[in-house]
Amino acid sequence: MAPKGDNVVVSNIKLERIFSMKGGKGEASYANNSQAQAIHARSMLHLLKETLDSVQLSSADVPFVVVDLGCSSGNNTINIVDVIIKHIAKRYEASGIDPPEFSAFFSDLPSNDFNTLFQLLPPLANYGGGSMEECLAADNHRSYFAAGVPGSFHRRLFPSRSIDLFHSAFSLHWLSQVPESVVDKRSTAYNKGRVFIHSAEESTAKAYKKQYQTDLASFLRARSKEMKKGGSMFLVCLGRTSVDPTDQGGPGILFGTHFQDAWDDLLQEGLITSEKRDTFNIPVYASSLQDFKEVVEADGSFTINKLEIFKGGSPLVVSRPDDAAEVGRALANSCRSVVGVLVDAHIGEKLSHELFLRIEKRGTIHAKELLEKLQFYHIVASLSFL
């Protein structure tokens, strides 16, 4: 749970203690505001299946182990794991090999709403001494053993050489922390007047990039210890088409315009101080392909099978595009579902509520522009561990 007070500076707290997508099943919850991620994931299934075809199959007496890193608390992670296991099971069948038992680990920070996630899991098919094939054929049941693993994916989470496949979607753009220099008044990277890297100074952008590449390097080192030889990773994170890191594209529009303006509204209305605004920064970095590639090649543990920028589309899913009020609510709920916990911790729930009301108002005014211009791009990476 995020702290309730209004005197907490998020940048001085270990993010992993408090950070999560907004839990529960309410209007602003991640579970009810991740339809866009589901649509984007479905559009990339053919790329995921290419990765699954490259995974070395285990023998029948060794469980096949899948991990979803940054699982959050909605149906998306469950649906993807189901796709993965069914595809791998078909590969066993096509190879004439009896399928092994399957195990899936859902991993996220300890503050994640694992309770909501596990309530969404279908019941385990009744083995009852039956075959794995019978289990896989069971309708409305899962054919794998499931467990939650709390912890940061920037560190080790699993025993050595124990994982066949790592999947992570829409998570690796989150930094382990806001770069310290970004909230240090004495630093040239101090992000004065802004709450995100978009349109920031070059020194601020360099601090964000360094933090991103440090975090990605830590992620790769941990996975290289945990993965079985012949295993693979399928990674999806926010990307950008511009070489300029201060041009964050879709995330820039989401967090660098109306979200930023809402903070300025609170400042102008005397509800917060400029220091309170300036010490809040979104710990997200939309990477270029080159940023990503440099880290993977420097690590040297993984072979890049595919690395590309994929146009994911808008993060706003609305049933009535002509209804400006619905677009405004969608914008506010989308923002709140992913950064609401951090805002609550920084300025308290009361002011946080005021902030998101202003985001909704601004989204309503600019509804047409948002629907036309707000587009996300993703880095899609398929890596093998040989």
ZIZI-V366418 format. One record per residue. N is the residue number from 1. SS is DSSP state (alpha for helix, beta for strand, coil for the rest). PHI is phi in radians with two decimals (none if undefined). BURIAL is 1 if it has 16 or more other C-alpha atoms within 10 Angstrom, else 0. Layout:
<<N,SS,PHI,BURIAL> <N,SS,PHI,BURIAL>>
This chain:
<<1,coil,none,0> <2,coil,-1.27,1> <3,coil,-1.03,1> <4,coil,-1.56,0> <5,coil,-1.27,0> <6,coil,-2.03,1> <7,coil,-2.10,0> <8,coil,-1.77,1> <9,coil,-1.67,1> <10,alpha,-1.02,1> <11,alpha,-1.10,1> <12,alpha,-1.70,0> <13,coil,-1.95,0> <14,coil,-1.12,0> <15,alpha,-0.98,1> <16,alpha,-1.18,1> <17,alpha,-1.29,0> <18,alpha,-2.17,1> <19,coil,-1.38,1> <20,coil,-2.92,1> <21,coil,-1.13,1> <22,coil,-1.15,1> <23,coil,-1.42,1> <24,coil,1.33,1> <25,coil,-2.25,0> <26,coil,-1.34,0> <27,coil,-1.05,0> <28,coil,-1.70,1> <29,coil,-1.24,1> <30,coil,-1.12,1> <31,coil,-1.01,1> <32,coil,-1.78,1> <33,coil,-2.35,1> <34,coil,-2.12,1> <35,alpha,-1.11,1> <36,alpha,-1.09,1> <37,alpha,-1.08,1> <38,alpha,-1.12,1> <39,alpha,-1.11,1> <40,alpha,-1.12,1> <41,alpha,-1.11,1> <42,alpha,-1.10,0> <43,alpha,-1.24,0> <44,coil,-1.86,1> <45,alpha,-1.04,0> <46,alpha,-1.12,0> <47,alpha,-1.29,1> <48,alpha,-1.05,1> <49,alpha,-1.16,0> <50,alpha,-1.08,0> <51,alpha,-1.13,1> <52,alpha,-1.08,1> <53,coil,-1.26,0> <54,coil,-1.67,0> <55,coil,-1.29,1> <56,coil,-1.26,1> <57,coil,-1.36,1> <58,coil,-1.38,1> <59,coil,-1.26,0> <60,coil,-1.11,0> <61,coil,-1.61,0> <62,coil,-2.09,0> <63,coil,-1.02,1> <64,beta,-1.58,1> <65,beta,-1.98,1> <66,beta,-2.00,1> <67,beta,-2.23,1> <68,beta,-1.88,1> <69,beta,-1.69,1> <70,coil,1.36,1> <71,coil,-1.24,1> <72,coil,1.00,1> <73,coil,-2.39,1> <74,coil,-1.96,1> <75,alpha,-1.30,1> <76,alpha,-0.99,1> <77,alpha,-1.13,1> <78,alpha,-1.16,1> <79,alpha,-1.11,0> <80,alpha,-1.19,1> <81,alpha,-1.07,1> <82,alpha,-1.08,0> <83,alpha,-1.07,0> <84,alpha,-1.07,1> <85,alpha,-1.21,1> <86,alpha,-1.12,0> <87,alpha,-1.17,0> <88,alpha,-1.13,1> <89,alpha,-1.07,1> <90,alpha,-1.15,0> <91,alpha,-1.13,1> <92,alpha,-1.06,1> <93,alpha,-1.06,0> <94,alpha,-1.16,0> <95,alpha,-1.52,0> <96,coil,1.28,0> <97,coil,-1.90,0> <98,coil,-1.09,1> <99,coil,-1.21,1> <100,coil,-1.43,1> <101,coil,-1.27,1> <102,beta,-1.99,1> <103,beta,-2.30,1> <104,beta,-2.20,1> <105,beta,-1.89,1> <106,beta,-1.78,1> <107,beta,-2.16,1> <108,beta,-2.83,1> <109,coil,-1.10,1> <110,coil,-1.01,1> <111,coil,-1.37,1> <112,coil,-1.09,1> <113,coil,-1.47,1> <114,alpha,-1.16,1> <115,alpha,-1.04,0> <116,alpha,-1.08,1> <117,alpha,-1.05,1> <118,alpha,-1.23,1> <119,alpha,-1.19,0> <120,alpha,-1.48,0> <121,coil,-1.13,1> <122,coil,-1.19,0> <123,coil,-1.14,0> <124,beta,-1.24,0> <125,coil,-1.04,1> <126,coil,-1.35,0> <127,coil,-1.11,0> <128,coil,0.87,0> <129,coil,1.46,0> <130,coil,-1.35,0> <131,coil,-1.47,0> <132,alpha,-1.11,1> <133,alpha,-1.05,1> <134,alpha,-1.15,0> <135,alpha,-1.13,1> <136,alpha,-1.13,1> <137,alpha,-1.49,0> <138,coil,-1.20,0> <139,coil,-1.42,0> <140,coil,1.01,0> <141,coil,-2.30,0> <142,beta,-1.64,1> <143,coil,-1.87,1> <144,coil,-2.56,1> <145,beta,-1.40,0> <146,beta,-2.11,1> <147,beta,-2.69,0> <148,beta,-1.74,1> <149,beta,-2.24,1> <150,beta,-1.37,1> <151,coil,2.66,1> <152,coil,-1.42,1> <153,coil,-1.34,1> <154,coil,-1.47,1> <155,coil,-2.32,0> <156,coil,-1.12,1> <157,coil,-2.27,1> <158,coil,-2.35,1> <159,coil,-1.10,0> <160,coil,-1.05,0> <161,coil,0.90,0> <162,coil,-2.07,1> <163,beta,-2.02,1> <164,beta,-1.52,1> <165,beta,-2.49,1> <166,beta,-1.85,1> <167,beta,-2.16,1> <168,beta,-2.59,1> <169,beta,-2.24,1> <170,coil,1.08,1> <171,coil,-2.30,1> <172,coil,-1.22,1> <173,coil,-1.36,1> <174,beta,-1.36,1> <175,coil,-1.42,1> <176,coil,-1.24,1> <177,coil,-2.88,1> <178,coil,-1.21,1> <179,coil,-0.92,1> <180,alpha,-1.02,0> <181,alpha,-1.18,1> <182,alpha,-1.21,1> <183,alpha,-1.98,1> <184,coil,-1.78,0> <185,coil,-1.00,0> <186,coil,-1.43,0> <187,coil,-1.63,0> <188,coil,-1.20,0> <189,coil,-1.55,1> <190,coil,-0.97,1> <191,coil,-1.57,1> <192,coil,-1.11,1> <193,coil,1.48,0> <194,coil,-2.34,1> <195,coil,-2.13,1> <196,coil,-2.69,1> <197,coil,-1.22,1> <198,coil,-1.02,1> <199,coil,1.15,1> <200,coil,-1.42,1> <201,coil,-1.25,0> <202,alpha,-1.05,0> <203,alpha,-1.14,1> <204,alpha,-1.16,1> <205,alpha,-1.07,1> <206,alpha,-1.11,1> <207,alpha,-1.15,1> <208,alpha,-1.10,1> <209,alpha,-1.07,1> <210,alpha,-1.07,0> <211,alpha,-1.12,1> <212,alpha,-1.06,1> <213,alpha,-1.23,1> <214,alpha,-1.10,0> <215,alpha,-1.17,1> <216,alpha,-1.13,1> <217,alpha,-1.09,1> <218,alpha,-1.12,1> <219,alpha,-1.03,1> <220,alpha,-1.16,1> <221,alpha,-1.07,1> <222,alpha,-1.13,1> <223,alpha,-1.17,1> <224,alpha,-1.17,1> <225,alpha,-1.42,1> <226,alpha,-1.56,1> <227,beta,-1.47,1> <228,beta,-1.26,1> <229,beta,-1.03,1> <230,beta,1.58,0> <231,beta,-1.41,1> <232,beta,-2.43,1> <233,beta,-2.22,1> <234,beta,-2.11,1> <235,beta,-2.12,1> <236,beta,-2.29,1> <237,beta,-2.54,1> <238,beta,-1.03,1> <239,beta,-2.27,1> <240,coil,-2.40,1> <241,coil,-1.66,1> <242,coil,-1.47,0> <243,coil,-1.35,0> <244,coil,-1.46,0> <245,coil,-1.17,1> <246,coil,-1.39,1> <247,coil,-1.75,1> <248,coil,-1.60,1> <249,alpha,1.05,1> <250,alpha,-0.98,1> <251,alpha,-1.04,1> <252,alpha,-1.14,1> <253,alpha,-1.18,1> <254,alpha,-1.19,1> <255,alpha,-1.86,1> <256,alpha,-1.77,1> <257,alpha,-2.09,1> <258,alpha,-1.17,1> <259,alpha,-1.14,1> <260,alpha,-1.06,1> <261,alpha,-1.09,1> <262,alpha,-1.15,1> <263,alpha,-1.11,1> <264,alpha,-1.14,1> <265,alpha,-1.03,1> <266,alpha,-1.08,1> <267,alpha,-1.15,1> <268,alpha,-1.14,0> <269,coil,-1.50,0> <270,coil,1.33,0> <271,coil,-1.50,0> <272,coil,-2.41,1> <273,coil,-1.62,0> <274,alpha,-1.11,1> <275,alpha,-1.14,0> <276,alpha,-1.09,0> <277,alpha,-1.15,1> <278,alpha,-1.23,1> <279,coil,-1.64,1> <280,coil,-1.87,1> <281,coil,-2.44,1> <282,coil,-1.29,1> <283,coil,-1.46,1> <284,beta,-2.22,1> <285,coil,-2.39,1> <286,coil,-1.45,1> <287,beta,-1.48,1> <288,coil,-1.54,1> <289,alpha,-1.03,1> <290,alpha,-1.16,0> <291,alpha,-0.95,1> <292,alpha,-1.17,1> <293,alpha,-1.07,0> <294,alpha,-1.00,0> <295,alpha,-1.25,1> <296,alpha,-1.07,1> <297,alpha,-1.22,0> <298,alpha,-1.17,0> <299,alpha,-1.17,0> <300,coil,1.40,0> <301,coil,-1.52,1> <302,beta,-2.13,1> <303,beta,-1.63,0> <304,beta,-1.47,1> <305,beta,-1.54,0> <306,beta,-2.66,0> <307,beta,-2.60,1> <308,beta,-2.65,0> <309,beta,-1.64,1> <310,beta,-2.11,1> <311,beta,-1.36,1> <312,beta,-1.56,1> <313,beta,1.84,1> <314,coil,-1.44,1> <315,coil,-1.40,1> <316,coil,-1.74,1> <317,coil,-2.00,1> <318,coil,-2.24,1> <319,coil,-1.47,0> <320,coil,-2.26,0> <321,coil,-1.03,0> <322,coil,-1.42,0> <323,coil,-1.59,0> <324,alpha,-1.06,1> <325,alpha,-1.12,1> <326,alpha,-1.17,1> <327,alpha,-1.11,1> <328,alpha,-1.07,1> <329,alpha,-1.12,1> <330,alpha,-1.10,1> <331,alpha,-1.12,1> <332,alpha,-1.10,1> <333,alpha,-1.17,1> <334,alpha,-1.09,1> <335,alpha,-1.12,1> <336,alpha,-1.15,1> <337,alpha,-1.15,1> <338,alpha,-1.85,1> <339,alpha,-2.17,1> <340,alpha,-1.01,1> <341,alpha,-1.10,1> <342,alpha,-1.21,1> <343,alpha,-1.14,1> <344,alpha,-0.98,1> <345,alpha,-1.19,1> <346,alpha,-1.50,1> <347,alpha,-2.17,1> <348,alpha,1.53,1> <349,alpha,-1.16,1> <350,alpha,-1.13,0> <351,alpha,-1.22,1> <352,alpha,-1.04,1> <353,alpha,-1.05,1> <354,alpha,-1.11,1> <355,alpha,-1.05,1> <356,alpha,-1.26,1> <357,alpha,-1.12,1> <358,alpha,-1.25,1> <359,alpha,-1.10,1> <360,alpha,-1.06,1> <361,alpha,-1.09,1> <362,alpha,-1.17,1> <363,alpha,-1.12,1> <364,alpha,-1.16,1> <365,alpha,-1.12,0> <366,coil,-1.87,0> <367,alpha,-1.00,1> <368,alpha,-1.09,0> <369,alpha,-1.09,0> <370,alpha,-1.05,1> <371,alpha,-1.16,1> <372,alpha,-1.41,0> <373,alpha,-1.91,0> <374,coil,-1.42,1> <375,coil,-2.26,1> <376,beta,-1.78,1> <377,beta,-2.03,1> <378,beta,-2.18,1> <379,beta,-1.44,1> <380,beta,-2.03,1> <381,beta,-2.23,1> <382,beta,-2.01,1> <383,beta,-2.15,1> <384,beta,-2.03,1> <385,beta,-1.92,1> <386,coil,-1.91,0>>
